[in-house]
């Protein structure tokens, strides 16, 4: 006994291990319609050309010959003569079949034309903007030259740099993650302080600022000068690193983001207490030994030494 159309489609689908939900997702056919086709029950389907479109899409997806499937469907419809012909019902499919593909292209073409028009307008606007920018420097140069010549003739003499107010120096220190010991001097006022973890300190000297810190904690000490981060030096011949910020080097430090350490000769030596001399004791007078009186020596060779001579 030969298989019906629905049995052929179901058998082909099951041999390939394809589920009904997968067929419905890829062909955009309702799972209810797929089950009706496999059961050879076409009453739930819209009928007419829509049934042929569903069968064609289903057969194409699972690898069954489309023409053979449509021929089996036509033979099945012809044999069901006892049933009254189903009236053609108006039905708007939820999916786009091959027969309605040409109608579905119209919105796509309109949308593409709108996008193309917008892109063309954007390109033209960009070209005009670039042309105006290219012409603007020449006009600005002429206007600037005229303005400078007029200002040089009319402007009063400006204040010399020596009389202008100097820019204020702002120092920001922060202990990052760990406490850091620092010793600093602001305009001659010295101070030793330990910054707690994540504690910040802002100092605004008018002339100069000197800083001394342990090079072992350099990774935990952050320095910013006038709002810009500055890398602290790590190398030093001592256990501490000494740096100085003043009017002569603040511009270079802000521009380069680096600061040079002071050498041992440049670092300010710490005052050491002077040794108090002990009072010297007065020397005691030395007593010289008395000269010993000569003792009479007995000379046996001179017998008359102790003899009184009588004439």
SULTAMO-V252970 format. One record per backbone hydrogen bond with DSSP energy under -0.5 kcal/mol. CO is the residue of the C=O (numbers start at 1). NH is the residue of the N-H. E is the energy in kcal/mol with one decimal. If there is no record, write none. Layout:
CO/NH/E
CO/NH/E
This chain:
4/8/-2.3
5/9/-2.3
6/10/-2.5
7/11/-2.7
8/12/-2.4
9/13/-2.1
10/14/-2.6
11/15/-2.2
12/16/-1.2
13/18/-2.2
14/17/-0.9
19/23/-1.8
20/24/-2.6
21/25/-2.0
22/26/-1.9
23/27/-2.5
24/28/-1.4
30/33/-0.5
30/34/-1.9
31/35/-2.2
32/36/-1.7
33/37/-2.3
34/38/-2.4
35/39/-1.5
36/41/-3.1
37/40/-1.6
40/42/-0.6
46/89/-0.6
47/50/-1.2
48/51/-0.6
48/52/-1.2
49/53/-2.0
50/54/-2.3
51/55/-2.5
52/56/-2.6
53/57/-2.2
54/58/-2.6
55/59/-2.7
56/60/-2.1
57/61/-1.8
58/62/-1.8
59/63/-0.6
59/64/-2.7
65/69/-2.0
66/70/-2.5
67/71/-2.2
68/72/-2.3
69/73/-2.1
70/74/-2.2
71/75/-2.3
72/76/-2.2
73/77/-2.2
74/78/-2.2
75/79/-1.8
76/80/-1.0
79/81/-1.4
87/89/-0.6
91/93/-0.7
95/97/-0.8
97/100/-0.7
98/101/-0.9
100/104/-1.5
101/105/-0.7
102/105/-0.5
103/106/-0.9
104/108/-0.7
105/109/-2.3
106/110/-2.2
107/111/-2.5
108/112/-2.4
109/113/-2.2
110/114/-2.1
111/115/-2.3
112/116/-2.5
113/117/-2.2
114/118/-2.2
115/119/-2.4
116/120/-2.2
117/121/-2.3
118/122/-2.2
119/123/-2.3
120/124/-2.3
121/125/-2.2
122/126/-2.2
123/127/-2.4
124/128/-2.2
125/129/-2.1
126/130/-2.3
127/131/-2.1
128/132/-2.2
129/133/-2.1
130/134/-2.0
131/135/-1.6
132/136/-1.5
133/137/-0.9
135/139/-1.4
136/140/-2.7
137/141/-2.3
138/142/-1.9
139/143/-2.4
140/144/-2.6
141/145/-2.3
142/146/-2.2
143/147/-2.4
144/148/-2.6
145/149/-2.1
146/150/-2.1
147/151/-2.5
148/152/-2.3
149/153/-1.3
150/154/-1.8
151/155/-3.0
160/163/-0.9
160/164/-1.2
170/226/-2.9
171/203/-2.8
172/224/-2.1
173/201/-2.9
174/176/-0.7
174/222/-2.7
175/177/-0.9
175/198/-2.7
176/178/-0.5
180/195/-2.9
181/214/-0.8
182/193/-2.6
183/212/-2.7
184/191/-2.5
185/187/-0.6
185/210/-2.6
186/189/-1.8
188/190/-0.8
189/186/-2.2
191/184/-2.6
193/182/-3.0
193/195/-0.6
195/180/-2.1
196/199/-2.3
199/175/-2.2
201/173/-3.3
203/171/-3.5
205/169/-1.0
207/247/-0.7
208/187/-2.1
209/245/-3.3
210/185/-2.4
211/243/-2.5
212/183/-2.6
213/241/-3.1
214/217/-1.5
215/218/-0.9
217/220/-1.3
218/221/-0.9
220/176/-3.6
220/222/-0.5
222/174/-1.7
223/230/-2.9
224/172/-2.6
224/226/-0.5
225/228/-1.7
228/225/-2.7
230/223/-0.7
231/259/-1.0
239/215/-2.0
241/213/-1.8
242/262/-3.4
243/211/-2.8
245/209/-2.5
246/249/-0.6
246/250/-1.5
249/253/-2.2
250/254/-2.3
251/255/-2.0
252/256/-2.6
253/257/-2.3
257/231/-2.7
263/267/-2.0
286/288/-0.7
297/299/-0.5
298/300/-0.6
299/302/-1.6
301/303/-0.7
302/305/-1.2
304/307/-0.5
307/309/-0.5
